[in-house]
Amino acid sequence: MPKETVGPARGLTLCPGMYPARAAVAAALAVLLAVLAEPGYARGPSGQPARAASDLGTVRADGVTLTDALGSFEQANAYTFRVADGSSTVQLYVGDLWYDMEVLLWRGSALPADQAPWRLMPCDGAAGCLASAPASARRRVQLVQPKGLFESVEPGTYAVVVRPREAAEFSAWRPFTLRLAVTPSVCAISGDGEGRYQIALAMTPAHPRRDDLVTMTAYVLPPFGDLFEFEWSVDGRRLPATGPTVQSPAAELAPGQAGGHDVRVVARGARPYPDPDQPEIPPTLSVACPLTMG
């Protein structure tokens, strides 16, 4: 994650004879960065990078992770993708931020072909805008609080739009991480009281028959599932599982019991986020869904 640093790295000794060599290396590095930093951006008439679009293809539960950057405050990036496998949930994470960003999820058909409106088009009440992430606090989980969205979708084309929020704090070419996954539909979403973490539960099939194998998965945003230990229960009876995914024959989830059942998962923060400035252990999260045998 990004860190704020001041001054040279500790333990680095500079000798007088090193300065000419360092200057030459710095000049070569500057040329290299100028070539590599903006591979996907066309230059506008003002010399600033134009808006950029990337097609991520069909996204499924294994997801897509990428690192990108914005070259100017006037830039907005759009990442289009397709949902192909029926009713699903989009899970979106944008983190490792150096400044706050606006992150919006759009229907692909509503995204203007002309890239100029991407920078300013609103989400509130706008046809085709499905969700937007709230403003981020500084020094919460990371240097700037990461974004996380769960959103229900049907098969089709969608777009994630990323753009700077405030000019005063913008810093050009600072990288950020975008993680996008499309998973089976979640049945419930919960979060901690401070808006740092969310947890969602998905069960497949949603209405199992007694001879079906049921897969139950807990999803955490930000996607730091390794910081948690998971406890599963059905109607208050503990299941012998500690990971984010449990599989069981439906008949064994509630043996001898008819009707609906309460599936619950508790995610207990067990390990601190590996940030020496903020070694905070995540909170305890819980979410529950009814399970009705088909």
Beta strands, then each sheet from edge to edge (+ up, - down):
strand 1: 52-58
strand 2: 64-68
strand 3: 77-83
strand 4: 88-95
strand 5: 101-107
strand 6: 129-132
strand 7: 147-153
strand 8: 156-164
strand 9: 176-184
strand 10: 188-191
strand 11: 198-204
strand 12: 213-221
strand 13: 228-234
strand 14: 237-238
strand 15: 245-249
strand 16: 260-269
strand 17: 285-292
sheet 1: 1+ 3+ 8- 5+ 6-
sheet 2: 2+ 9- 4+ 7-
sheet 3: 10+ 11- 12+ 15-
sheet 4: 14+ 13- 16+ 17-
end
